């Protein structure tokens, strides 16, 4: 799937990850969601979840899972975006979506999302893309809505008992499922 896209300033390469990319994926996801570096971007969760967002073990498990891939975005040799997608019957689940905090707002997330949707629709012939979003993330939810996602009404409590997702600093976190239906014109 190596593809080259270009905007006015940069050439971006999109490819499917392999095991040589694991450490870079973990580093990118951590920088986009947790810790001080994440505060440079608008996708940070550091204000309400402490600790790790992922680790090498989880990325390896997802990478080895049948029907699961990571799509990477590079600017020259630097990894600047990553998303994991997983085929689940006739739908695709999108997770671990991350863009380098210093590059957020440059349109990389939109391009990466478009690549993930195209792969799910064209390669896996799925009917929809789904993801879960923490409900207090209004700016992130608004971004997904602008990109064609709608709430399904499915809500579930944040997995507080799972330390691999970090340590929430508040007790009111809820996840909501959002979905985008594909059509032949997508």
C-alpha positions in Angstrom: 0.0 0.0 0.0 2.8 2.5 -0.3 1.3 5.7 -1.6 2.7 9.1 -2.0 0.5 12.1 -1.4 1.6 15.7 -1.7 0.2 19.0 -0.4 1.7 22.4 -1.1 4.6 22.0 1.2 5.3 18.3 1.9 5.3 14.8 0.4 3.7 12.2 2.6 4.2 8.5 2.3 1.6 6.1 3.6 2.4 2.4 4.1 1.3 -0.5 6.2 3.5 -1.0 9.3 5.6 -4.1 10.0 7.4 -5.2 13.1 10.3 -2.8 12.5 7.9 0.1 13.2 6.7 -1.0 16.6 8.9 1.3 18.8 8.1 4.3 16.6 4.4 3.6 16.8 4.5 3.4 20.6 6.6 6.6 20.8 4.2 8.5 18.5 1.0 7.3 20.2 2.4 8.2 23.7 3.5 11.7 22.4 0.1 12.4 21.0 -2.0 11.4 24.0 0.1 11.5 27.2 2.7 13.5 28.9 4.0 17.0 28.4 4.7 16.5 24.6 1.0 15.7 24.1 0.1 19.2 25.4 1.6 20.7 22.2 -1.3 19.3 20.2 -5.1 19.3 20.6 -5.5 15.5 21.0 -4.0 15.2 24.5 -5.6 13.2 27.2 -3.0 14.2 29.7 -5.4 16.5 31.5 -7.6 13.6 32.6 -5.6 10.4 32.2 -2.1 9.8 33.5 0.4 7.1 32.6 0.8 5.1 29.5 -1.5 5.0 26.5 0.0 1.9 24.9 3.1 -0.3 25.0 5.1 -2.5 22.6 3.2 -5.6 23.8 -0.2 -4.1 22.8 1.1 -2.9 19.4 2.6 -6.4 18.7 -0.7 -8.1 19.6 -2.7 -5.7 17.4 -0.2 -6.1 14.5 -0.3 -9.9 14.8 -4.1 -10.1 15.0 -5.7 -11.3 11.8 -7.6 -8.5 10.0 -5.7 -5.8 11.9 -3.1 -3.4 10.4 -1.4 -0.1 11.2 -1.3 2.5 8.5 1.7 4.9 8.8 2.3 8.4 7.5 5.8 9.6 7.0 7.2 13.0 6.1 10.5 12.2 4.6 11.9 9.5 7.0 10.0 10.7 10.1 6.8 9.0 11.3 4.2 11.7 11.8 1.0 9.7 11.8 -0.4 6.3 12.6 -3.7 4.5 12.8 -4.7 1.0 13.6 -7.7 -0.5 11.7 -9.3 -3.9 12.3 -11.9 -5.7 10.2 -14.9 -6.8 12.2 -17.3 -8.6 9.9 -18.6 -5.9 7.5 -17.3 -3.0 9.5 -13.9 -1.7 10.4 -12.8 -0.5 13.8 -10.4 2.5 13.9 -8.2 2.9 16.9 -4.9 4.2 18.2 -5.1 7.2 15.8 -2.2 9.5 16.4 -0.5 12.5 14.8 2.7 14.1 16.0 1.6 16.9 18.3 3.9 19.4 16.5 2.2 18.6 13.2 -1.4 18.5 14.4 -3.5 21.0 12.5 -1.5 20.5 9.3 -4.2 18.2 7.7 -2.2 15.0 8.3 -5.0 13.5 10.4 -7.6 14.1 7.6 -5.3 12.5 5.1 -4.6 9.5 7.3 -8.2 9.1 8.1 -9.0 9.1 4.4 -6.4 6.4 3.8 -7.8 4.2 6.5 -11.3 4.6 5.2 -10.3 3.9 1.6 -8.5 0.7 2.8 -11.5 -0.5 4.8 -13.9 0.3 1.9 -11.8 -0.8 -1.1 -9.6 -3.6 0.3 -11.8 -5.1 2.9 -15.1 -4.2 1.3 -16.5 -3.0 4.6 -19.8 -1.0 4.9 -18.7 1.3 7.7 -15.9 2.6 9.9 -16.4 2.8 13.7 -14.5 4.1 16.6 -15.0 5.0 20.3 -14.3 8.5 21.6 -14.2 9.7 25.2 -17.4 11.8 25.5 -15.7 14.8 27.2 -13.5 15.2 24.1 -15.8 17.7 22.4 -13.2 19.2 20.0 -12.3 15.6 18.8 -15.9 14.6 18.5 -16.6 17.8 16.5 -13.7 16.9 14.2 -15.0 13.4 13.6 -18.5 14.8 12.9 -17.0 17.2 10.3 -15.5 14.1 8.7 -18.8 12.3 8.4 -19.1 10.3 11.6 -22.3 10.2 13.7 -23.0 8.8 17.2 -24.5 5.3 17.3 -26.0 5.8 20.8 -23.7 3.0 22.1 -22.1 4.2 25.4 -19.8 2.3 27.7 -17.9 3.1 30.8 -14.2 3.8 30.5 -12.1 0.7 31.4 -10.9 1.9 34.7 -9.8 -1.5 35.8 -7.4 -1.8 32.8 -4.1 -0.2 33.8 -2.8 -0.5 30.2 -5.1 2.4 29.3 -3.6 4.7 31.9 -4.9 6.0 35.2 -7.8 8.4 34.9 -7.9 11.4 37.2 -11.6 11.6 37.1 -14.4 9.1 37.6 -16.9 10.3 34.9 -15.3 9.0 31.7 -17.5 7.4 29.2 -16.8 6.1 25.7 -19.2 6.6 22.8 -19.2 4.8 19.5 -19.2 6.9 16.3 -19.7 5.5 12.8 -19.3 6.5 9.2 -21.2 4.6 6.6 -19.5 4.1 3.3 -21.2 4.5 0.0 -19.9 3.9 -3.5 -19.1 7.7 -3.8 -17.0 7.8 -0.6 
